[in-house]
């Protein structure tokens, strides 16, 4: 808790300025900017992210790049949040009663942001205000040539949000598309959601506090801007919600394992089981954290001094062992499996002469400079171990401050944002390396399923780009086995 003698006991100074619903909204808006920055930088590296997630690419120079659409959406959501927050500050002026009474403002903002991010505008409204008219074949009619080339610069991405909503529904229940239908996109989104597990828990807390008053707070009316009650609705609801993204990703890993075993290709699928085990290690962390918090609350209520063998002490030690195992295992997987670096390989692979120590030969991010990859590994380990603040006798209480909890959420979002650059780069290198092998075996055009690279081949040991392929001009990836998942998608947005 944030102790502040100058503020009413039910609210801390940080929550007066930035109540919990606005924190959730702010992290959501930052996520849209982060995704746009991911797309933008990878686009500059000539990494075709849409092809990796099986999203229709741009077939005309008149279409704006995908990251422009993401930036446009981020600008709109930022404007909505900024306008709401400035008005909220002007009306409340650090007055506790006003902050509690105006909780409908941040909650309305959250609802608007949710609609903007997921629901595309009805086509009739789009036609009325932009002049875009779709033909029955999905294209634009001749009386809207200007709009057919490109939507207005202010128009929000329609098909991208429709695709996002569909993918989100599938991912939330642990579904996984086939490889040719966008499996990598499902995995990427599910991994991102694990970093937003605490944000999802806070979103539930906001909704619960908006409709139900916390017991024992001395007030009859509920308020989402009150001091966050993370036991709202019962002590097990928030932990269950936080566990859902990990459970969904766990189920995806099991689906991949079963697909490998049923394919008859001779694979064991053990790597998918090992990956599933990584996500399973998060469940004890969430469980023991909830049990320790509940036991400590009971001990505080009884005004007894916790003994060495008290339940809260036992759960704390179990939590410490679980979180240590989870952090180290996850760091290993990030580096060795998600990024294909050789830090945890044998000495021969780690010290191979064709790449810097502990890295790999082909590198694109940061110009392929080793310091960028070493820095990413160090940052990933550091941010995966922020829980260690609780071990310090001088900093353990800081971790309970609302401002500190918010900072921890931001740091985890930052870690995941950096992770995406290297994860997508790795997937691109795998796919293009596979294409090169196919070309060597003269199977490039067999069955129309080859991966044709035009205009760019990712770089070698120094991370610079290789020579352009002469097979196709341009920088698009033409996937012979690509089958659009959604018949109503066009090429305007992502």
N, C-alpha and C positions, 0 to 999 in steps of 0.2 A: 504494500500500500504506500501511497505517497503521503507522508505526514506533512501537513501544512497548517500551522496554528492559526493562520489568518483566513482560513477558508472553512466553510461549514463542514461538519464531520462527514456528511454523506457524499461530498464531492472534493476531489483534489484539484489543485491548480491546473494541472495539465488537462484534466477532463472538462474543466470550465471552458478552456480555449478550443480543445479538439475532442468532443465527446466520441464515444465508441463508434456510433454509426458513421461519423465523418472519417474516422480512421479506416474503417472498412472501405468506404468509398474512395479515399485517397490511394490506398494500396491497389484497388481495382483500376483506377485511372492510370497509375504508374505502370501497371501491367500492360496496358494498351500501348503506352509509349515505349516500354521495353521491347514488346514484340515488333513494333515498327523499327526500332533501332537494330534488332536482330536481323530482320529482313533486309534492311538497308545495307548494313555492313557486309552481310553474306552476298548480297547482290553485287556489291563492288568487287568482291572476290570472285565473281562469276560462278557462284554456287547457286544452282537452281533449286531453291527450297520448294516451290510449288510442285516440281516434278517428284521430289522425294516424298511428299505427302499426297501425291496423286491429285493435285488440284490443277484444273486447266490452266495452261500457261498463256502468255500473250502471243498472239499470232500476227499482230500488226504493230508497227511503230507508233500508231496513233493512240494505242492504249497505254495508259500510265503504268509505271511499275507498281508491283503489289505493295511495296512499302509506303507509297504515296497514299494508297487507300487506308492503310493502317494509321498513318499520321493524321489523316483527315478525321477518322473516327476518334482518335485520341484528342484532337483539338476540340471537337464538339463535346466530348465527355468532360474535358478539363474546363471548358467554358461553363457548363452546367454546374459543376462542383464549385468553381470559384465564385460564381454569382450567388449560389445558395449559401456558401460559407461567409462571404462578405455581408450578406443580408442578415445572417444569423448573428454575427458579431455585432452588427449595428443595433440590432434589436435587444440583445441580451446584455451587453456591456458588463460582463463578468458578474451578473446578478444570478445567484443560485436559483431563485424561484423562476426567473424567466428562462433559464437554461432548461430546467425541468419541464416547464410548461410548453416550450416550443420544440419538444422532441419530434413532433410531426414533420418539421422541416428537414432534418437530416434523413428521416425515414422515407419521406417523399423523394428526396434526392437519390437515395439508394434504389428506389423503385424505378425512377426514370433512367438511371444508369443501366439497370438490368434490362430494361426494354430496349435501350439504345444498343446494347452489346449483343443482344440475342435476337430480338424480333425485327425483321426487315419491315419497312413501311409497305402498306398495301400497294399493289401495282397500280390501282386506279389513282391514288394520290400521286405516285411517282409520275404517271402519265400527265396528270393535270398540271403539275408544277414544274416539270422538266421538259415535257414534250417528247419523252421517250415512249415509243409505241412498239410493242413486240408483235411480230408476226406469229402465225401459228407454228412455224418451225423453230421459234426461239430467237430469231434474229430481229432486227429493227426494220420497220417498214420504210418505204421510199420517201414518205413525207416527213421523215425525221432523220435525214441524213446526218445532220450535225450531231444529233444525240447518239446516232448509231455508232459513230466513230469513237466517242468517248462521252461518259456522263458529265454533267456539270461539275466544276471543281469543288462545289460545296456539297455535292450529293454524297450521302453515306453509302458505304459498301453494302449491297443487298445480298448477293450470292455468298459472299464470305461469311456473313452473319448467319445465313441459313445453313451453310455447311458447318459452321462452328456449333450451332444449336443442335444439329443432328449428331455430330461427333460427340458433343458433350453428353447427350442423352445416352449414347451407346457406352461411353467410357465410364459414366457414373455407376453403371451396373456391372462393370468389369468386362464389357464386350470388347471384341477385337476383330477388326476387319481382316480380310485376307491381304496378303502382301500386294497383290495387284490392285487392290481397292483402297489402299491407304493405311496399311498397318502401322507404318512408321509415324504417321500423324496421330494415330490413336495412342501409341506409346508415348510420344512426346507430350501430348496433352495430359495424359494420366500422370506422368512424372512431374509435370508442372503443378498439378493439383495437389500432389503430396507436399509440396512446399507451401501451399496455401491452406493446409489443414487447420492451422490455428486461426486463420482468417475466416474459414468456413465456420469454425466453432464460435467465433465472435459474432458472425452474422446471425447465427441461431440465437445467441444471447441477446442481441438487439431486438429480434422479433419477439422473443419470450418476454423481455422486460417491457416492450411496447404494449403488450396485451395483458400482462399479469404483474401485479405489484409484488415486490419481494416481501416475504414474510418477516415481520419484526422490524421493518424500516420506519414504522410510525406514521406511514402515509397510506391513504386509501387508494390513491390513483397511481397507476403504473406510469413509468417514464423510461424510455430507451436511453435518455441522456443522464440517468442516475449513475452512481458508481456501479461499474459492471458487476453483476452477480452471476458468476460462472457456475453456480449451482442451480440456476433457474431451471425449473422443470424437473429437478432431481439431479443427484450427483453423477448419474451414469450417462445422461443424454449428451452432454458436451464431449466427453471422451469417446462415445460411440461415433459422433459426427466427425471428430478428428481422425478416427481410425478408418473411416469410409474410403478416402482416397488410397490408403495403403492396401486395404482389402481389395479394392478394384484392380489395383496394379498387380497384386498377388494373384488374382483370378486370371488376369491376362497372361501372366507367366505360366500358369498351369494349362491354359488353353494352348499356348505355344508348345509346351511339352507334349501334350496329347496329340497335337497335329504332327509333330515330328515322329512320334511313335506309330501313328496310324499311316504315315506316308509310305512306309516300307522302303525308304531310301537308305536304311542302314544306320541312321543317326540314333544316338541314345537320348538326346534331349536333356542331358544332365546339367548343361549350363543354364537352361531355363529353370530347373529345380533349384539350382544354386541362387539364381536371381530371385526366385520366389522366397527363398529362405532369408534373403536380405530384407525384403519387405516385411516378412513375418517377425523379424527382430524388433520392429517398431511397436508391435502390440504389447509386449511386456513393459516397454517404456511408458506407454500411455496408461496401462493398467496400474502399475506401481505408483506412478505419479498421482493418479486419482485416489488410490488407497491411502497414500501418505498424506495427501491434503485432507482427506476426510478424517483420518485418525488424529492428525494434528489439531483440526478444528474441535474434535471431541475432547481432546486433552486441554485445549485452551478454555473450553466451556466449563470444564470441571476445575479449572484453576490449579491443576496439579503440575508439578515439575516433571517433565518426561524423564523416565529412567533410561538407563543404557539399553535395557532390553524391551523398551516400550514398543507398541506396534508402529508408531510413526518412525522410530529409529530403524526398526527392521525393514519397513517398506522403503525408507530412504536408501539403505544399503543395497537392497535389491534393485531399486531404480538406478542407482549409480552403476552397478554391474551391467544392467541392461543397456543403459544409454552409452556406456563405453563400448560395449560390443557392437551396438548399432552404428555408432559413429565411425569406428575403425573399419568395420566391414563395408559400410557405404562408401567411405573414402577409397578403399581398395577397389571397389567396383567402378566408381567414377573414373579412376585413373587407368586401370587395367582393362576394363571391358567397354565402358562407354566411350573412352577417349583413345583406346588402343595404344597407350603409352607403355613403355617397357620397364618402368620403375620396379615392378614386382616380378619381372621375368628373371630367368637365370642370368648369371654373370655374362655369358657369351652374348645373349640377346641385348642385355642392358649396355654392354660395352662395345657393341658392334661398330665397325669403323665407318659405316655408311650413314650414321646419324649421331647427333650429340648424345651424351650420356643420359640414359633413362627415357629418351624420346623415341621418335620414329622417323623414318626417312622422309615421307611426304608430309609437309606441313604448310598450311595456308594462312592461318590466323596470325595477325601481327607480322606479316611478311616472313613468317617461318622462323622468327628470331627465338632462340632457345630461352631467353630470359622471360618471354611472354608465357611460355608453357610452364616453366618453373614457378613463375609468379602465380599462374592459375592453380597449380597443384597446392602451393602454400596457402593461397586464399581459400581454396575448397576445404582443406584440413582445418584451418583456423575457424572458419565460419560453421563448420560442422561440430565444433567443440565449444561453442559459446556457452553451453550449459555448465562449463567448468567454472563460470563465475560464482556459482552457488557453493563451490568448494572453499572459496576464500572467506575467512572470518570477517574480513572488512567489507566484502562486496556481496555477501550472500543476501542481505536484505534489499540490495539494489535491484535484484532480479524480480522482486515482487512489486516494484513500482509500475504503475500503468504506463508511464513514459518509457521505462525500460522494456516492458513487454512489447510495446509498439516498435521500439528500436530493434529488438530481436526479430520481429516479423519482417521488418524492412531489410535486415541483413540477410535473412534467409531468401527473400525475394531477389536480392542482389546476387547471392550465390547461385541461384537457379538461372538467373539471367546470363551470367558468365558461363555457366555450364552449357547452356543451349548453343553458344557459338562453337564450342569444341565438339559437342555431341553431333550437331548437324554436319560439321566439317568431316568428322569421322565417317558418318553415314555416306556422305558424298564420295569420299575417297574409296570406301568399300565398293560402292556401286560403279564408279568409273574404273576401278581396278578390275572388277569383274567383267566389265565391258571390254577392257583391253585383252583379257584372257580369252574372251569369246572371239574377238577379232583375230587373235593369233591362231585359233583353232578353226578359222574359216567358217564359223557358225553365225556370223553377224547377221546374215539375212535369212537364216533358216527359220521357216515358220513365221516370219514377221515378228519375232519376239525379241530381237536384239535391241541393245541400247546404243543408239547412234549419237556420237558426240560431235557437235559442230561448233567450231570457233574457239574452243578452249579446252585444255587438258590441265588438271591441277598440277601444281608444281612438284618438284623433286625435293632433294634433301635440304635445299635452302629455302623452300617454301615459295619459290617463284613459279609462275605459270609456265607450262610446257608449251610445245609448239602446237599450233592450231590444227585441228583435223581438217583434211581436205575433202572429207566425205560430204559434208553439208556446210553451207555458209550460215552464219549467224551463231547465236549462243544458246539456242534452245535445245533441250533434250527431247528427242522424239522417241516415245516409248511404244514399240510395236504392240506390246501386250496390254497397253493401257485401256481400261474400260471405264468410262465416266460413271460415277456412282449415282449421280443425280441428273436426271434428264433435263431439269429446268435450269441448270447452271449455265451461265455465260462467262465471258472473259472480262467482265468489268472490274471485279473486285475480289479481294481475298480477305 
